[in-house]
């Protein structure tokens, strides 16, 4: 899963440009407002020069304030607000002093004294620079909160990716051991054709497992082709004891689901249904579209949950309660479904008293893109069983390659 980039509010994507845009727009608005007020009060045209000087003065003082505020914004609150109050008071006093001096030069014969004019303008400039300071801190605090929220989202995404990677790499070590042991036995018996076919399928299966991005999705047709690789390997070990049946509707084959989602179900079926029974068992996988949902059922003809170690005795249908232990494979799937779909999925286990074990999964239907990624199944999966690796003539063409 790719790391989420930091994407602030578009206007502030470039902070320097946004600052200057706000500076020019804000102080331009102040100039326009003062100009309209002056003309409304019957001031002459040359009074525009006074307004221009005071506006440029405020613009310049706010630039100096921004430098100081930038150093204070990440300090402790007491330091930030205390120093801001002192700096703001000094800046307002300087602004009022310059305004009073400019007005004194413009109207030297005014009856109002310098001190009276200074205190009169002090509160006006305090309102202006105070509003500017509040806006400066508000915008920067907003950007910091947004950046922290995005950083938290990235950390959550990384945690999810790590969890999915952990779930993906929970490949049964017994499967690898048994497969490599079978290959070694075939090599010792000089049965190179089936050994090569078995090794090729194992390589293809592991390559798919390792290359697939954690959290990535594949079509159901691709998932079934991967299952064929896995079942083709196990077919050599169990021969006729392992029987398979796929019933995949054409529309369902195009649906997307998390990669390697069904492999633990088939692995459980082999471990608890095929392996302990002398006659073996049949593993069936069916998939169809029900409304806007993809419904998948994986079942076996084994002894069922009541007679094996897949969990405690359960009712005929449960929805995956965490209070019941149903093995690493089923917990793996439950966790991955929760990560990918939240509550918008169904995970149901059925184990009738007469035997057998069925897992039903329902997901939102997501159709694959028109141009499939490399390795996608070229045609929809039809009803078929996995062919045995022997005789050697069929072993030359491993499933999915």
ZAVOVO-708054 format. One record per residue (C-alpha): residue in three letters; x, y, z. Coordinates in Angstrom, 2 decimals, decimal comma, padded with zeros to 5 digits. Example, Ala and Ser with C-alpha at 12.3 -4.5 7.8 and 13.67 -1.06 7.14 Angstrom:
REM residues 2
  residuo        x        y        z
      ala   012,30  -004,50   007,80
      ser   013,67  -001,06   007,14
***
This chain:
REM residues 401
  residuo        x        y        z
      unk   000,00   000,00   000,00
      unk   001,48   003,31  -001,07
      unk   002,06   005,95   001,61
      unk  -000,52   008,69   001,56
      unk   001,02   012,03   000,47
      unk   000,47   015,21   002,46
      unk  -002,18   017,20   000,63
      unk  -003,07   020,43   002,44
      unk  -005,95   022,68   001,51
      unk  -005,38   023,63  -002,18
      unk  -005,16   027,38  -001,45
      unk  -002,30   026,70   000,97
      unk  -000,55   024,14  -001,18
      unk   002,23   026,75  -001,56
      unk   002,35   028,57   001,73
      unk   004,57   031,45   000,61
      unk   002,32   032,30  -002,32
      unk  -000,76   032,02  -000,14
      unk   000,80   034,38   002,44
      unk   001,57   037,06  -000,12
      unk  -001,85   036,71  -001,70
      unk  -003,48   037,22   001,69
      unk  -001,16   040,11   002,50
      unk  -001,83   041,97  -000,73
      unk  -005,53   041,20  -000,70
      unk  -006,02   042,08   002,97
      unk  -004,11   045,34   003,01
      unk  -005,55   046,25  -000,38
      unk  -008,97   045,84   001,18
      unk  -007,93   048,06   004,10
      unk  -006,78   050,75   001,66
      unk  -010,04   050,52  -000,28
      unk  -012,16   050,67   002,88
      unk  -010,30   053,70   004,25
      unk  -010,52   055,44   000,89
      unk  -014,28   054,97   000,71
      unk  -014,63   056,17   004,30
      unk  -012,51   059,28   003,59
      unk  -014,52   060,25   000,52
      unk  -017,75   059,63   002,40
      unk  -016,56   062,14   005,02
      unk  -015,68   064,75   002,36
      unk  -011,88   064,40   002,48
      unk  -009,91   065,89  -000,46
      unk  -008,14   063,77  -003,06
      unk  -004,69   064,45  -001,62
      unk  -005,76   062,62   001,53
      unk  -005,24   059,41  -000,49
      unk  -001,50   059,92   000,02
      unk  -001,97   059,75   003,79
      unk  -004,07   056,59   003,47
      unk  -001,45   055,04   001,18
      unk   001,37   055,77   003,64
      unk  -000,53   054,35   006,61
      unk  -001,48   051,25   004,61
      unk   002,12   050,64   003,54
      unk   003,17   051,15   007,16
      unk   000,69   048,53   008,37
      unk   001,76   046,17   005,57
      unk   005,42   046,51   006,57
      unk   004,76   046,11   010,30
      unk   002,72   042,94   009,64
      unk   005,67   041,48   007,72
      unk   007,88   042,02   010,77
      unk   005,18   040,51   012,98
      unk   005,03   037,41   010,78
      unk   008,75   036,81   011,36
      unk   008,31   037,01   015,12
      unk   005,13   034,93   015,16
      unk   006,81   032,23   013,10
      unk   009,36   031,80   015,88
      unk   006,70   031,76   018,60
      unk   004,01   029,52   017,13
      unk   005,65   026,25   018,18
      unk   006,68   027,38   021,67
      unk   004,86   026,62   024,89
      unk   001,44   028,35   025,07
      unk   002,49   030,66   027,91
      unk   005,56   031,81   026,00
      unk   003,64   032,15   022,73
      unk   000,76   034,23   024,02
      unk   002,86   036,29   026,44
      unk   005,44   037,23   023,84
      unk   002,71   037,84   021,25
      unk   000,96   040,30   023,54
      unk   004,20   042,22   024,13
      unk   005,17   042,27   020,45
      unk   001,65   043,25   019,38
      unk   001,51   046,11   021,90
      unk   004,82   047,46   020,64
      unk   003,77   047,09   016,99
      unk   000,44   048,86   017,59
      unk   002,21   051,70   019,43
      unk   004,65   052,09   016,55
      unk   001,82   052,02   014,01
      unk  -000,21   054,62   015,92
      unk   002,88   056,81   016,34
      unk   003,60   056,78   012,58
      unk  -000,08   057,43   011,76
      unk  -000,20   060,35   014,18
      unk   003,05   061,79   012,83
      unk   001,81   061,57   009,20
      unk  -001,50   063,23   010,10
      unk   000,36   065,90   012,05
      unk   002,42   066,66   008,93
      unk  -000,70   066,69   006,76
      unk  -002,63   068,96   009,15
      unk  -000,15   070,99   011,18
      unk  -002,84   073,46   012,22
      unk  -005,17   070,83   013,69
      unk  -006,61   071,59   017,10
      unk  -006,05   067,99   018,28
      unk  -002,66   067,44   019,86
      unk  -000,25   064,66   019,01
      unk  -001,02   062,70   022,20
      unk  -004,77   062,93   021,64
      unk  -004,38   061,78   018,05
      unk  -002,05   058,98   019,13
      unk  -004,46   057,48   021,67
      unk  -007,34   057,89   019,22
      unk  -005,51   055,93   016,52
      unk  -004,07   053,38   018,95
      unk  -007,36   051,52   019,35
      unk  -008,06   051,62   015,60
      unk  -004,63   050,17   014,80
      unk  -004,98   047,68   017,67
      unk  -008,16   046,35   016,07
      unk  -006,45   046,10   012,68
      unk  -003,21   044,43   013,76
      unk  -005,02   042,33   016,37
      unk  -007,30   040,93   013,68
      unk  -004,27   040,33   011,45
      unk  -002,48   038,47   014,28
      unk  -005,53   036,36   015,09
      unk  -005,93   035,43   011,42
      unk  -002,23   034,57   011,14
      unk  -002,33   032,21   014,12
      unk  -005,68   030,71   013,10
      unk  -004,49   029,82   009,60
      unk  -001,19   028,38   010,79
      unk  -002,79   026,39   013,58
      unk  -005,30   025,04   011,05
      unk  -002,47   023,94   008,75
      unk  -000,64   022,30   011,66
      unk  -003,76   020,42   012,73
      unk  -004,34   019,33   009,14
      unk  -000,74   018,17   008,80
      unk  -000,92   016,24   012,07
      unk  -004,18   014,62   010,96
      unk  -002,57   013,63   007,67
      unk   000,48   012,28   009,51
      unk  -001,82   010,22   011,73
      unk  -003,64   008,95   008,64
      unk  -000,33   007,93   007,09
      unk   000,68   006,12   010,29
      unk  -002,67   004,30   010,33
      unk  -002,19   003,40   006,67
      unk   001,29   002,08   007,44
      unk  -000,07   000,07   010,36
      unk  -002,80  -001,35   008,13
      unk  -000,26  -002,18   005,44
      unk   001,98  -003,90   007,99
      unk  -000,96  -005,87   009,36
      unk  -002,04  -006,95   005,87
      unk   001,53  -007,91   005,04
      unk   001,69  -010,00   008,22
      unk  -001,57  -011,72   007,30
      unk  -000,35  -012,32   003,75
      unk   002,87  -013,98   004,91
      unk   001,09  -016,43   007,23
      unk   001,73  -019,19   004,70
      unk   001,54  -022,60   006,31
      unk   005,15  -023,79   006,83
      unk   003,93  -027,39   006,78
      unk   002,76  -026,87   003,21
      unk   006,22  -025,68   002,16
      unk   007,93  -028,49   004,06
      unk   005,71  -031,20   002,58
      unk   006,04  -029,78  -000,93
      unk   009,82  -029,53  -000,80
      unk   010,00  -033,02   000,74
      unk   007,84  -034,38  -002,09
      unk   010,06  -032,71  -004,68
      unk   013,15  -034,17  -003,00
      unk   011,59  -037,64  -003,04
      unk   010,73  -037,35  -006,73
      unk   014,28  -036,24  -007,52
      unk   015,70  -039,22  -005,62
      unk   013,35  -041,48  -007,58
      unk   014,58  -039,77  -010,77
      unk   011,05  -038,71  -011,68
      unk   012,26  -035,41  -013,10
      unk   009,16  -034,51  -015,10
      unk   006,69  -034,42  -012,18
      unk   009,35  -032,95  -009,88
      unk   009,96  -030,12  -012,34
      unk   006,23  -029,52  -012,74
      unk   005,73  -029,46  -008,97
      unk   008,65  -027,07  -008,51
      unk   007,32  -024,81  -011,29
      unk   003,91  -024,60  -009,67
      unk   005,42  -023,93  -006,26
      unk   007,55  -021,16  -007,78
      unk   004,54  -019,62  -009,51
      unk   002,48  -019,81  -006,35
      unk   005,17  -018,21  -004,16
      unk   005,88  -015,54  -006,79
      unk   002,22  -014,57  -006,82
      unk   002,17  -014,51  -003,01
      unk   005,24  -012,30  -002,72
      unk   004,62  -009,94  -005,64
      unk   001,01  -009,13  -004,81
      unk   000,80  -005,89  -002,87
      unk  -000,61  -006,23   000,65
      unk  -004,15  -004,94   000,49
      unk  -004,18  -005,30  -003,31
      unk  -007,11  -006,77  -005,17
      unk  -007,34  -009,27  -008,01
      unk  -010,19  -010,69  -010,03
      unk  -011,86  -013,85  -008,85
      unk  -010,60  -015,54  -012,04
      unk  -007,01  -014,71  -011,04
      unk  -007,65  -015,93  -007,50
      unk  -008,97  -019,24  -008,83
      unk  -005,92  -019,65  -011,09
      unk  -003,73  -019,19  -008,01
      unk  -005,78  -021,79  -006,15
      unk  -005,20  -024,17  -009,04
      unk  -001,46  -023,77  -008,57
      unk  -001,80  -024,58  -004,90
      unk  -004,20  -027,50  -005,45
      unk  -002,06  -028,85  -008,27
      unk   000,81  -029,15  -005,81
      unk  -001,35  -030,83  -003,18
      unk  -002,84  -033,13  -005,83
      unk   000,45  -034,96  -006,11
      unk   000,48  -035,66  -002,39
      unk  -003,11  -036,84  -002,06
      unk  -003,80  -038,02  -005,63
      unk  -007,40  -039,25  -005,92
      unk  -008,18  -038,42  -002,29
      unk  -008,27  -034,74  -003,23
      unk  -011,22  -033,91  -005,47
      unk  -012,11  -030,37  -006,46
      unk  -015,01  -028,62  -008,09
      unk  -015,26  -025,00  -009,27
      unk  -018,58  -023,38  -010,15
      unk  -017,84  -019,78  -011,04
      unk  -020,39  -017,67  -012,89
      unk  -019,00  -015,64  -015,75
      unk  -019,98  -012,31  -014,16
      unk  -018,55  -013,36  -010,80
      unk  -015,19  -014,20  -012,40
      unk  -014,74  -010,51  -013,22
      unk  -015,35  -009,36  -009,64
      unk  -012,49  -008,06  -007,49
      unk  -011,52  -009,30  -004,05
      unk  -008,43  -009,11  -001,82
      unk  -005,59  -011,22  -003,15
      unk  -004,93  -014,59  -001,50
      unk  -008,23  -014,38   000,38
      unk  -009,46  -017,90  -000,43
      unk  -006,19  -019,82  -000,13
      unk  -006,41  -020,24   003,69
      unk  -009,92  -021,69   003,29
      unk  -008,70  -024,31   000,84
      unk  -005,67  -025,00   003,02
      unk  -007,93  -025,59   006,02
      unk  -010,12  -027,90   003,98
      unk  -007,11  -030,00   002,97
      unk  -005,79  -030,12   006,52
      unk  -009,07  -030,96   008,26
      unk  -011,11  -032,75   005,58
      unk  -008,80  -034,42   003,05
      unk  -005,82  -035,37   005,19
      unk  -007,52  -037,18   008,13
      unk  -009,91  -039,28   005,99
      unk  -008,76  -042,36   004,13
      unk  -011,22  -041,71   001,32
      unk  -010,27  -038,03   001,18
      unk  -012,81  -035,32   000,49
      unk  -014,18  -033,03  -002,17
      unk  -013,46  -029,30  -001,99
      unk  -015,96  -027,11  -003,80
      unk  -015,82  -023,42  -004,60
      unk  -018,79  -021,55  -006,04
      unk  -019,27  -017,87  -006,78
      unk  -022,17  -015,85  -008,14
      unk  -023,53  -012,33  -008,16
      unk  -026,53  -011,72  -005,88
      unk  -027,87  -008,23  -006,48
      unk  -024,86  -005,95  -006,02
      unk  -022,96  -008,48  -003,93
      unk  -020,41  -011,17  -004,72
      unk  -021,30  -014,39  -002,91
      unk  -018,54  -017,00  -002,52
      unk  -018,90  -020,39  -000,86
      unk  -016,03  -022,75  -000,08
      unk  -017,09  -026,15   001,25
      unk  -015,70  -029,60   001,86
      unk  -017,11  -033,05   002,54
      unk  -014,99  -033,64   005,62
      unk  -016,15  -034,57   009,13
      unk  -017,18  -031,00   009,92
      unk  -016,33  -028,74   012,81
      unk  -017,85  -031,01   015,44
      unk  -015,33  -033,77   014,74
      unk  -012,11  -031,90   013,90
      unk  -009,99  -029,21   015,51
      unk  -011,18  -026,22   013,54
      unk  -013,02  -024,90   016,59
      unk  -015,46  -025,73   019,33
      unk  -018,96  -027,07   018,69
      unk  -020,92  -024,36   016,95
      unk  -024,45  -023,80   015,71
      unk  -025,19  -024,53   012,08
      unk  -024,45  -020,93   011,13
      unk  -022,34  -018,30   012,84
      unk  -021,09  -014,96   011,66
      unk  -017,51  -015,15   012,80
      unk  -017,73  -014,19   016,47
      unk  -014,37  -013,48   018,05
      unk  -015,38  -015,50   021,10
      unk  -014,89  -018,72   019,16
      unk  -011,52  -019,92   017,96
      unk  -011,73  -021,18   014,40
      unk  -008,06  -021,46   013,51
      unk  -005,43  -019,13   012,11
      unk  -006,69  -019,38   008,53
      unk  -010,24  -018,28   009,31
      unk  -009,06  -015,54   011,67
      unk  -006,74  -014,37   008,91
      unk  -009,63  -014,02   006,50
      unk  -011,88  -012,34   009,05
      unk  -009,19  -009,75   009,80
      unk  -008,51  -009,05   006,13
      unk  -012,20  -008,60   005,36
      unk  -012,53  -006,18   008,26
      unk  -009,53  -004,21   007,00
      unk  -010,80  -004,06   003,42
      unk  -014,57  -003,62   003,85
      unk  -015,27  -002,67   007,47
      unk  -018,78  -003,85   008,33
      unk  -019,86  -004,08   004,69
      unk  -019,24  -007,81   004,33
      unk  -020,52  -011,19   005,48
      unk  -018,37  -014,00   006,88
      unk  -020,46  -017,02   007,78
      unk  -019,49  -020,54   008,84
      unk  -021,80  -023,53   008,51
      unk  -021,09  -027,00   009,84
      unk  -024,16  -029,26   009,85
      unk  -024,36  -032,19   012,24
      unk  -024,24  -034,65   009,32
      unk  -020,75  -033,43   008,42
      unk  -019,15  -031,08   006,01
      unk  -017,87  -027,55   006,46
      unk  -018,83  -024,42   004,51
      unk  -017,62  -020,85   004,63
      unk  -019,74  -018,20   002,93
      unk  -018,35  -014,77   002,09
      unk  -020,32  -011,85   000,68
      unk  -018,57  -008,72  -000,57
      unk  -019,63  -005,59  -002,44
      unk  -019,43  -006,28  -006,16
      unk  -016,51  -004,44  -007,76
      unk  -015,96  -005,19  -011,41
      unk  -012,40  -005,32  -012,73
      unk  -011,09  -002,73  -015,18
      unk  -011,31  -003,31  -018,90
      unk  -007,53  -003,72  -019,26
      unk  -006,49  -006,40  -016,76
      unk  -003,10  -006,28  -015,13
      unk  -000,37  -008,69  -016,22
      unk  -001,06  -012,20  -015,08
      unk  -004,83  -011,90  -015,24
      unk  -006,80  -014,91  -016,36
      unk  -007,54  -014,51  -020,07
      unk  -010,93  -016,23  -019,93
      unk  -013,60  -016,67  -017,27
      unk  -013,28  -019,73  -015,08
      unk  -015,69  -022,52  -015,90
      unk  -016,79  -025,62  -014,04
      unk  -013,81  -027,90  -013,81
      unk  -011,55  -029,82  -011,46
      unk  -007,82  -029,52  -010,96
      unk  -006,00  -032,00  -013,15
      unk  -003,39  -034,24  -011,51
      unk   000,28  -033,61  -012,16
      unk   000,69  -037,11  -013,55
      unk   001,11  -038,32  -016,22
      unk   004,18  -036,32  -017,29
      unk   002,46  -035,19  -020,48
      unk   000,14  -032,92  -018,47
      unk   002,93  -031,95  -016,09
      unk   004,67  -030,02  -018,86
      unk   001,94  -027,36  -018,68
      unk   001,57  -026,12  -015,07
      unk  -001,70  -024,41  -014,31
      unk  -001,63  -020,61  -014,61
      unk   001,58  -020,33  -016,67
***
